[in-house]
Amino acid sequence: MEANTKNIREDIRNIAIIAHVDHGKTTLVDGLLRQSGTFRENEAVQERVMDSNDLERERGITILSKNTALNYNGYIINVVDTPGHADFGGEVERVLGMVDGVLLLVDAFEGSMPQTRFVLSKALSMNLKPIVVINKIDRDGARPLEVLDEVLELFMDLGADDDQLNFPVVYASSRDGYASLEADGGEKKNLQPLFETIIREIPAPKADIEAPFRMLVSNVTTDEYVGRIAVARVDRGKVSIGQTVVVCNAKDGTRRNAKITYLYKFQGLKRVETPDAMGGDIIVIAGIPDINIGDTVCSPEAVEPIPFVNIDEPTISMNFTVNNSPFAGQEGTYVTSRHIRERLYKELETNVSMKIEDTDSPDTLKVSGRGELHLSILIETMRRQGYEFQVSRPRVIYKEVEGVLHEPMERLTIDAPEDAVGVVIEKIGRRKGEMLNMHPALENYVRLDFKIPSRGLIGYRSEFLTDTRGNGIMNHIFDGFEPYKGDIDARQHGSLVAWEQGEAVTYGLYNAQERGKLFVGPGEKVYEGMIVGECARNEDLVINVCKRKHITNIRASGSDEALKLTPPVILSLEQALEFISDDELVEITPKSIRLRKKILNTEQRAKVRAKG
């Protein structure tokens, strides 16, 4: 027993914060950092300090997992903030291997959501100690006790054992910076009750400090000064700067010697150099080129690779191809197939739930990910970095199980206004969705639970927002593979396709707008085969938006000014990906998002269509 006690690092607690998207994880970390004394009293700190990249700040979601460390009453609390969105589940799965317990954050108003289920099932399967934090108890309509019942139900549904069911509960407002063991918030002073619960309930890391050094790389980033840096938890032993280690490659099993030239620990949001570290510490090492996620770094006298956690497989794929439109190369810096290939393969180094495959064409790569958002974030990141390329319509990935075709399924939760419930159920039914549950939510909303094929959700979000007048909330999460559910009706509307290359003018647009919704306005450059709008009917229509009015001696050419145009619909990247059909592409440049036909020439398209 004494030997075991020596192997427990009582001064450390390693926790991850897991929750559904927008339930307040990052805001809670802000509060913990402030109240642990990490920042000086007078230090100016922006909100959501953990969301460091531009896309995270703009969208209000966490995409990449982050590490921080707090000092509280002599204890070091290592905190990992994880993404809440299902498409970044690969991040969640990977980092859970570094911790001994989790804070499960649940919104006191929204209650348990699809992603709550996903992250909790991962944590329970890894036997991590959960602390339930009912957050946003200050919100209007908060129902903390009802939500607690929902969470208990979820634990039982996921097969939690008696020990896991006996979870501690803390009620909090991360925005106002207080926590309590009482549902009404008690004295509403500070987050001390949460700190105390973490120290009391989360087990201290067990690690044999006397054993040879070993650790599993959970995250990799690049630093412009020291090169590739790896984040990992020390599994056992001690490590120091200058130490020779063996790196075991997770993919091919090869082994090579290396030297640790830089060693850091986390202190608040900063990386602080340290001469050494030991079992239970979460550290950062640098100086090892080509180190990858899943690699084991260990002492030469005991080379024992740690098995890497199995990441759920991708469910959606898209083709990335070189831009070959008439406007190619005008706006991007990196436009060749070599540029695109190098950038995509670089993404694999840190994005473990992504997969890249070659196709028959040297200019095209097939990229697979966990969902539309997962891939659209990659696309948006690349265009901001100066890349120019084209992408195809997202497709689901099928697989064969015992000779039967299976497809990915999603667990879908919808909060819809009462007057929109009928149309939502009808539309989901058309897309092969099966209703599991229906119960009233708060304030004239109804919560609907469905099981639906992943392909049934492609192109549905914008339709859903129209049907609920922008008031509906939709969340979904991968729910395994099931036998193929049959054909789903394709898009209900065709495309308006430009007839010729030129500049869109008011006269041409005015005549075109009665045919459907336009995506371009006057003065915008278009080319033959470019999609300039959505047709009101279920067919493609070729229109001339560059057509000018002939000047005669009867009418003045200036009378164009009297023509009134409906403002064009400006599609976001996600909307563009949802809109396109199989014979269409989205052209991505740093400045523009354009839609086009794969075959630009009108006559060629007609011939292909005629052949069937």
PAGU-951184 format. One record per atom (N, C-alpha, C): z, y negated, x. Coordinates in steps of 0.05 Angstrom, whole numbers, plus 5000, padded with zeros to 4 digits. Each point is the difference from the previous one (the first is absolute). Last residue first. Layout:
BEGIN
ZYX;...
//
This chain:
BEGIN
358747774444;502450124989;502050085016;491049545003;500150285011;502550144989;498849084981;498050164985;500150305008;505349365047;501150054973;498150184984;497249715084;502250195003;501150084973;493549325001;498850265007;502150225002;502849104987;498850114975;498850275006;503449535072;502250094983;498950134975;493949595059;501150255011;502250114983;496549154977;498150214994;501050275011;505249235018;500050064971;498150234994;505449845094;497449944988;499950104971;507850165056;499749724993;497449954984;507050855012;497249945004;499449724989;508750214995;499450145025;497149955007;504849244944;498950274995;499550135028;507749234988;497150045003;499350294991;508249135011;499350264989;497050035001;507649395061;497650014983;499750294990;507249275053;499950274988;497750014980;502849335092;498950074974;500550284992;502749575085;499949774981;499350084972;500750625076;502449845002;500149774979;494550864971;499849835024;502649835001;495250894942;502549875009;499449835025;495050534909;499549885027;502449835007;498550874931;501349745003;499549915029;493950694932;501749965023;501449734998;494450814933;500549735008;502049995024;497150764941;497649905014;500349725010;507050464952;499350175023;497649895015;505549264948;499250274993;499250155025;507049094987;497450125008;499750294991;508149424985;497749954983;497650175007;508550005048;500350134974;497449984984;500749565083;500050285004;500250164974;500849064996;497350075009;499750305004;508549644981;498350004976;497150085007;506249915071;500750234983;498250024976;499149245056;499050245014;500550254982;499149124944;501550065024;498950265013;494249304937;501350265003;501750025025;496549214930;500250055029;501650265004;493749544918;502350175005;500150065031;495349084956;499650295007;502750145004;498349174929;500750055028;499750305008;493749564926;502750125000;500850055029;492949224972;500450275010;502950094997;492449244956;502850075005;500350295009;492049165000;500650284996;502950065008;495649145011;501250044974;500750294994;495549705079;502849925001;501450054973;490650115016;501650235007;502949944999;492949354989;501450104976;501550265005;494049505062;502949955001;501650104977;490350005010;501250235014;503049965001;493949634919;500949925027;501550245013;491850054925;502950015004;500749925029;491049924973;501349974974;503149995004;493150155068;500249724993;501449954973;502650835066;497749914984;500249714995;504550865065;499949724994;497549934985;505950955003;497549865008;500149714992;508750625025;498449904977;497549855010;504950835056;500249714994;498349934976;505050945044;497849884985;500549714993;505650705045;498949795017;497849844985;504650794967;501949785000;499049765017;495950904948;499349815021;501849754998;501151124973;499749734991;499349825023;501151114963;499249835022;499549724989;506750834966;497949814992;499349825024;505351014967;499549805020;497749824991;506950514930;497550045016;499849785021;506050094916;500450225019;497450065015;502748994962;499350274991;500450215021;501749085017;501550054975;499450284989;499749745107;498350004976;501750064975;503049535096;500450244984;498349984974;497949515101;501649994976;500350284987;495149805081;500949724995;501749984975;496150725083;501149994973;501249734995;491550275067;502849924999;501049994971;490850175026;501750244999;503049945001;493649285041;499050204981;501850255002;504849095025;497750155010;499250214979;505848975010;499950274990;497550145013;507149055007;497750155010;500150294989;504249084953;500750245016;497450155007;500349204943;500249945029;500650245017;503350014898;497749855011;500449945030;505350854967;499649744988;497749865013;503751104980;499149795019;499749734985;502350844957;501850005023;499349785020;498750184885;498849955026;502250005022;498550504897;501749835017;498849965027;493450194917;502550125008;501749805016;491449804956;499750295004;502650145008;498749054989;500150124974;499750315001;499349445079;502850044991;500250124972;491749745049;501150275006;502750054986;495149164996;498550214985;501350275004;503749305048;500349944972;498650214983;498950015094;502650104992;500549974970;492249625038;499850295001;502650134991;499949065008;498150084979;499850314998;505349585070;501249984973;498150114979;499150425097;499949734989;500950004971;500250615101;500450004971;500049714990;494550365087;502549864993;500349994969;494850785060;499849714998;502749884993;493850994993;501849865018;499649704997;498450714917;498849915026;502149865017;502150454916;497250075002;498949945028;510550274966;498249785008;497250105005;507350454931;499050025028;498049785005;508650364931;497849805001;499249985029;504750894952;500149775018;497749814995;505550704927;498250005023;500349755017;507650534935;498149785002;498350035025;507050624975;498849934974;497949795002;503550795074;500349714992;498449944975;501651035006;499849795022;500449724988;504250964963;497949804996;500049795022;503550995019;501049754989;497749804997;501351165009;498749755006;501449764986;505950885026;497549944985;499049725007;508050445040;500449934971;497549954985;503550625091;498249784992;500149964970;508650445049;497250074995;498549764988;508049715060;499850174977;497150074995;507549535080;497350084992;500250184975;507349185031;499150275007;497150054989;504549154989;501850214988;498850285004;499948845031;498750275003;501950224990;500749014959;500750135025;498850285000;500448924946;499350295001;500650115027;501149094925;500750125025;499350295000;498948984942;499050285003;500850105028;501649194916;500750085027;499350305003;496849094932;500850285004;500750055029;496649164960;502950044997;500950295006;490849574995;501349955025;503050054999;494150214926;500049715005;501749925024;497650904969;502749914996;500449705004;491450425010;501050124975;502949904994;495849765083;498649874978;501350094973;503050425078;501049734999;498749844977;496850875016;502850014990;501149724997;491750125042;499750054971;502849994987;499749965093;499149744989;499650024970;502650805046;502049795002;499149744987;494750855012;501449954975;501849755001;494250455070;498649814982;501549934975;503050865045;498249835014;498549824981;506250694973;501149735004;498149825015;498250934981;500249864974;501149715004;499550645072;497449864995;500049854973;507650525026;499849765016;497449854995;504450594921;498650055026;499749745015;508550114935;497149944999;498650075026;509749984933;498950145023;497049974998;508249334959;497750184998;499750165025;507149294937;499750175024;497650194996;504048994959;498450244996;499850155026;506149174946;499450145025;498650264994;500748994948;500350294998;499350125027;503648974958;498350165018;500650304995;504649194963;497550064987;498050155018;509249815033;498549764992;497150064991;504250805054;501349774989;498049784991;497651054995;501249855022;501249754988;497750994951;500049705001;501249905026;494650934998;502649904989;500049705003;494150995019;499649734989;502749904989;494750865064;502349874988;499349724990;493550625036;502450165004;502449904985;488349984996;502649854997;502450195002;489950035046;501750154981;502749854998;488949775032;502949975003;501550154979;490149865016;501350265004;503049985006;493949274975;499950065028;501550255007;499849674912;497150035007;499750085029;508749794968;499150264989;497150055008;503649165020;501050215019;499250274991;497849284943;498549995025;500950215020;504849924918;497250094995;498450015026;508849655002;500050294996;497250114997;500949075004;500650125026;500050304998;498949494921;497649995016;500550135028;507549934941;497950164988;497550025018;507349415022;500650285006;497750184990;501549014994;497850115017;500350305004;506349434951;497449984986;497750115016;509149985035;499850184977;497249994987;501049795105;500949874975;499450184976;501550495094;498049854986;501249854976;501750615096;501549834982;498049824986;498951005055;498949744990;502149874982;498350845079;501949874982;498949724993;496351025044;499549724993;502249904981;497150815077;502149954979;499849694995;491850655038;501949785004;502050004977;492750745056;501149894976;502049775006;491050585050;502649875001;500849874974;493950905004;499749725005;502849875001;494351055009;502449844992;499549705008;494351014982;499949725009;502449854990;499451085023;500049814977;500149725011;500750815054;497450004987;499749814977;508150075053;499350274989;497549994984;501649095024;502450175001;499350264986;494749055044;499950264986;502550165004;498048884996;500450235017;499950264984;497148845002;500550254986;500750215021;500348874996;499550245017;500950254985;496148994964;502350175004;499250245017;495649005007;499750264987;502550165005;496048895004;502050205006;499450264984;491949355029;502050034978;502150215008;495349545082;499050124976;502350014979;498049275085;501550234991;498950104973;497349355096;499750064972;501750254993;500649145079;499150284995;499650034969;504249345088;498149984978;498950284996;509149465052;498150224997;498349954975;507749465037;497249935008;498050224997;509749954976;499850025029;497149945009;502450024909;501449785012;499850005030;496450724951;498349764995;501449755012;504750835004;497650005018;498449744996;507450154943;500949955028;497649985019;498450254911;500849725001;500949925028;498050914983;497649844998;500649705004;507350604995;498550045025;497549825000;504850034921;501649855020;498650025027;496550514929;499349714998;501549835019;501850944995;497449945013;499349714998;508050284958;500250085028;497449935015;500349904906;501449785014;500150065030;496350674943;498349775003;501349775015;503650975024;499449864974;498349765006;502850625069;501950084979;499449874972;492150195077;502749895000;501650084975;490150115068;501650104978;502849895002;489149835036;502849935004;501650094975;489850155054;501550054975;503049965006;490749555047;502450165003;501450044974;489549675044;501950034978;502450185007;491949805053;501049734992;502150024979;495150765035;501649905022;501349724993;497550824929;498949755011;501849895022;502550784952;497350065010;498749755014;510549985001;498150094979;497350065013;511349965033;497249925003;498350104977;510749764992;498150215006;497249885005;511649774989;497349895005;498250235008;510349754949;498350205013;497249885003;511549724980;497149944997;498450215016;509849894997;499150124975;497049944995;504949655077;499950305001;499050134975;499349075057;499950064971;499750304997;500249595087;502549924986;500150074971;492650245057;502350025019;502649934986;491249924958;501350274999;502550025017;494349235002;501850004977;501550274998;493149885063;502449875009;502150004978;491450304981;501550215015;502649885011;494249414955;501150204981;501650215015;495549345050;502249884985;501250214981;492450245051;502349965017;502449904985;491750084953;501150265007;502649975017;495049234979;501450104976;501450275007;494749605067;502349834995;501750134977;491750405020;501950055021;502649844995;492549864944;501450254993;502150075021;497748964988;498650245007;501650254992;502849054992;498150084979;498750275006;507749175023;499650285008;498450134978;501549094989;500050015030;499350295009;497049474903;501950175014;499749995030;494349554933;502749904998;502150155016;490250184995;500249704999;502949905001;496250954998;500449875026;500449705000;495050454916;501650145021;500249835025;495449884911;501849805011;501750125023;493650524948;498549785012;501849795013;504050984997;498949824980;498449785013;505450785036;497049985004;498849824979;510150345050;498749824981;497049975006;506050895022;499149755012;498749824978;507450704967;497450015013;499349725011;507950724951;499749745014;497450015015;504250584911;498249985023;500049725011;508150554946;497949814998;498350015025;508550594939;498449955023;497849784994;510550474965;497649834994;498449965026;508150514999;499050074973;497449844993;506550405093;498749784986;498850104973;508850515039;497249965007;498849764985;510550125034;498350074978;497149925006;506750255080;499349774984;498250094977;507750495066;497450034988;499449774980;506349995092;500150024971;497150014988;502050375100;499649744986;500050054970;505150565083;497950014980;499849734985;503450085102;501149994973;497750014980;500550395107;498949814980;501450024974;503250225101;500150134974;499049804979;502350135111;497749914984;499950154974;506949805082;500150144974;497849904983;501149685090;501450265002;500250154973;495949115010;498450215012;501450275001;502049274922;500750045028;498450235012;495949464916;502450155007;500350025030;494249634904;500549925028;502650135008;491950174921;502850045009;500249915029;492949704914;500450115027;503050045005;496549584920;500350294999;500450135027;494849084995;502050084980;500150314999;496649605093;499250004972;502450084982;496449615107;502150144984;499549964971;494949645080;499050224981;502250154986;503649485085;497449964986;499350244982;509549595033;498750254999;497349964986;506549305012;499150085027;498750275000;508249684933;497349905007;499350095027;507550174909;499250045028;497249895005;509149914928;497249945004;499450065029;508050384925;499249855024;497049954999;509750364947;497249964994;499049805021;508650745007;498949735002;497149994990;504950835008;500849844976;498949725000;501450505095;499550134974;501149844976;498549395085;500850284997;499650104972;497049195083;500650064972;500750304999;498449105078;500050284991;500650024971;498649155045;499550185023;499850304991;496749144940;502550155005;499550195023;495449084940;499950195022;502750135004;496549624905;501649915023;499950225021;494649624905;500350235019;501449905025;501049574896;498949995027;500250275014;503449724912;497150054999;498750015028;510050244995;498849844979;497150064998;502050465073;502249824994;499149794981;496651025048;499849784981;502649844997;496350505091;501350074975;499649764981;494250415093;501249794983;501750134978;494250165101;501750134980;501549784984;491350235079;501549814983;501650154979;495350495065;500149755015;501549784984;498851135008;500849794982;500549745015;493050855021;502449865009;500749784980;494451045003;499849704997;502749885009;493351014991;502349855010;499649704997;495950804935;499549845024;502549865008;495150814928;502449885011;499249845025;495350454900;499949955029;502549855010;497350274906;502050155015;500049965030;494749594923;498850225015;501950165017;503049294938;497550114989;498950245015;508049495025;500550134974;497450144990;503449805104;498249904980;500250174974;507349785080;498750234987;498249894977;504849615097;499049934973;498450244989;508349835078;497650154992;499249924972;505649435083;500150164975;497450154996;506649355074;497650164996;500350184976;505049015021;500250294998;497350134996;502349035004;499150135025;500150314999;506449494934;497649885012;499450145026;505550594930;500349745014;497449905011;505650774927;497549915013;500549735013;505450964955;500049725008;497349935013;503450814921;499949915028;500149715005;495750364908;502350105016;499749895028;494649674927;501050254987;502550115015;495848984988;500750195021;501350244987;492749364952;502950055002;500550215021;491649254995;501050274995;503050004999;490049395017;502749994988;500850284993;492649525074;500750214982;502949974990;491049415047;502950044998;500650204978;491449605069;500950164977;503050045001;497149195057;498350214990;501250154976;503549205048;500850265012;498350234990;498249064975;501049995028;500550275012;496849844909;498049905018;501049995029;502750734925;501049745008;498149905022;499850774914;499049915025;501249725006;503650944942;498649744998;499049925027;504450914941;498749905024;498849734994;507850814962;498349774995;498849905026;505550784995;499649964971;498149774994;502950775082;498949734995;499349974971;507850625048;497450024986;499049724993;507050465083;499649834976;497250034988;508150355084;497750064983;499849814976;506150335100;498949794982;497650104984;508150665035;497749855011;498749824979;510550204986;497550165002;497849845013;508849654977;499950145026;497450165004;502249534918;499449805022;499850145027;498450294895;501350115025;499249825023;500849744893;498150035022;501650105025;500549634889;500950225017;497950035023;502949114934;498050185011;501250215018;505349594915;499349915027;498050205012;500749854892;501050155023;499249885026;501849474907;497750105015;501150155025;506249584939;498650224988;497750125017;506149245025;501750224990;498350244992;495949195031;501750115022;501550254990;494949534935;498250125021;501750135021;504649514935;499050254989;498250145020;503149145022;502350205001;499050274990;494049274993;500450075028;502150225002;498749644915;497850175009;500350095029;506349394963;500350274988;497750195008;499649085031;501950175014;500350284986;494449164981;498950285001;502050205013;503049084943;498250065023;499150304999;504749504924;500549855025;497850045021;502650284900;497449885009;500349835025;506450564942;500549735009;497549855011;498050824938;502749945010;500249715008;492450554960;499849845025;502749925011;497850584922;499749724994;499949825024;501350965005;497449944989;499549714993;506450375082;500149974971;497349904989;502250095092;500250284990;500250004970;494749255064;502650074987;499950294992;494549105058;500150284991;502850054989;492749105031;502650124995;499750294990;493049255020;501650095023;502850104994;491849654948;502449835002;502050105021;491950484986;499149725001;502449825004;501250934987;499249945027;499149715003;506950514936;497949804996;499149935028;505550934957;499549775018;498049814989;506950974994;498549814983;499649745016;501951115025;500749725006;498149824982;503651125010;498349794987;501149725008;500051135038;501449754995;498149794988;499051094986;499249775017;501749764993;499151034978;502549855002;499549755017;493350654989;500549884973;502549825000;497650515077;498149784997;500549864973;504950785017;500849795020;498349754996;497950774950;502549874990;500849775018;489650215003;502350174999;502549844993;489549804968;502149935020;502350194998;490749954953;501550235010;502149945021;494149424944;498950065026;501650235014;502649664914;497250084997;498850095027;508649614999;500150274989;497150124997;500849105029;501250185020;499950294990;497549344938;497950045020;501050195022;506249724935;498050184988;497850075020;506149345024;501350275000;498150214989;497249114996;499950105028;501350285002;500249554917;497350085006;499850125028;508249634973;499550254986;497250115006;502249155033;501450205015;499750284987;496649254955;498350075024;501350225016;504849634929;497850174990;498250105023;506849395021;501250264994;497850194988;497749085024;500750175023;501050284993;494149214960;501450214986;501050215021;495348914986;500950225018;501750204984;495849134970;499350264989;500850245017;499149125052;500250004970;499150274990;504249955099;497549944986;500550014970;506250215074;500149724990;497649944982;501150825049;501850004976;500349724988;494350445077;499249794981;501750004974;500450925054;499549725009;499149824977;505450965028;498749884976;499749705005;501150885067;500549714997;498549904976;503650995046;498449874980;500949714998;500050775081;501749804987;498249864980;499151025054;499149764986;502349824991;497450765083;502149914982;499149754985;493550815037;501149745008;502149914979;493750825010;502950014999;501349745010;490550224983;500949995028;503049995002;495850014915;498950245014;500850015029;502249244948;501750234992;499050255015;495049215012;502749975012;501750254994;491549934960;499750045029;502850005013;499649794908;499450295005;499850065029;501049104975;502550154997;499550305005;492749414999;501649965024;502550164999;494250044924;498750105024;501849985024;502949634916;499950305000;498950115026;499649084987;502950085003;500150305002;491849624978;500550015029;502950075006;497349904908;498750235014;500650025029;507649524944;497149984998;498750225017;510249644951;498650205017;497049984996;505049124971;500950275001;498350185019;500049014968;497750194998;500950295000;506649315009;498549954976;497850214996;505749975077;501850034977;498649954973;495850405095;500249754985;501650044974;501250575093;498750014974;500549744985;500750535105;500249754985;498550034973;504850645079;498050014979;500449764982;502550285105;500849824978;497850014980;502650795075;498249804989;501549834979;501650685097;500649944972;498149794990;499750355088;501850204989;500749964971;490749765069;502649914988;501650234990;490950005039;501649865020;502949954989;492550414951;501050195021;501949865020;495249544931;502450134990;501250195020;491649535011;502449875010;502650124990;491350344973;500350015029;502649895010;497249974908;500650275008;500750015030;497149184963;502650074990;500850285011;491349675016;502049855015;502850094993;492950344951;500050125027;502049865018;498149674912;502050215002;500150145027;494849244957;501050005027;502350205004;495649884916;497850035019;500950005029;506049834925;499350295004;497950045021;506949165001;497650084986;499150285008;507549495037;500650114974;497650104986;503049925110;498349904978;500850134974;507749865075;497650164995;498249884978;508349785078;498949904975;497350144996;509150245060;497150014998;499249914972;509249885070;498850004973;496950025002;510050175057;497149995003;498750024972;510149715037;498650114977;497049965005;509750025059;497249935001;498750134976;510849685015;498050214994;497249895004;508049465008;499950195022;498150234996;501049314932;502750105008;500050215021;490749784978;502049954979;502650135008;489049745032;502750065010;502049934978;489050294998;502249824993;502650095014;488350135007;502750105005;502149794994;488950344975;501849795008;502850125005;488550254978;502750075010;501649755005;491050324933;501149835021;502850095007;489850344949;502950025002;501049835023;491249764942;500850155024;503150025000;496149574927;497950205006;500950185023;504549334918;500350105027;497950225004;499249134931;500750285002;500350075030;497049144958;502850064992;500750295001;491549495021;500250184977;502850064992;498149415074;498449924977;500450174976;504450235081;501149754989;498449914975;497050745050;502650074987;501149754986;492249905052;499550144975;502550074985;500649605086;499049824980;499650134973;507450415068;497249945001;499149844976;509350275013;499149835022;497049955000;509150284943;497150014994;498649825020;509450035002;498950265009;497050034995;505549244972;499450005029;498750255010;502149514909;498650255005;499250025030;502449034984;500650224982;498250245007;502749315078;498350014976;500950234983;506149405067;498850274997;498450004975;505949335074;498149994978;498650274999;510149765038;497350105007;498349994975;509749765014;498049794996;497150095005;507650615008;500449854975;497849804995;497350855057;501949785003;500349854974;497151054999;498949735005;502349805003;502550894989;497750025017;498749735007;507950284942;500249815022;497750035020;501450444914;501250155022;500349825025;496049704917;502950044997;501350165022;490449834997;501449745000;503050045001;494450764993;499749875026;501749745001;499450464918;501750155019;499949875028;494449644932;502849954995;501850145020;490750185004;500549725007;503049934998;497150834968;500250005029;500649715010;498150094909;502750115007;500450015030;491649754968;501949794995;502850095006;493150635005;499849825022;502049764997;499550664930;500850115025;500249795022;497749974899;501849835015;500950105027;493450324929;502850034990;502049865018;489950125007;501049764988;502850034987;495150915019;499049745009;501349774984;505650895009;497549934989;499149735010;506750515064;499949904973;497149984990;507550165092;497750114986;500149904971;504349875107;500149894972;497550094986;505950465084;497549894991;500449884972;506950225092;499350024972;497249894995;508350315077;497149964997;499250044971;509349755065;499050104974;497049944998;508650055082;497349954990;499650114972;507950115059;499549714999;497349934989;503550915014;501449874978;499349704998;495350905038;500149725008;501349834978;500751095031;499649814977;500349715010;501650835051;497249964996;499349814977;508950295025;498949855022;497149924996;504450574939;500949734997;498849825022;498750945003;498349874980;500649704997;505350555056;497449955013;498249864980;508450274970;500349775018;497249945012;501050774948;500049764983;500049755017;
//
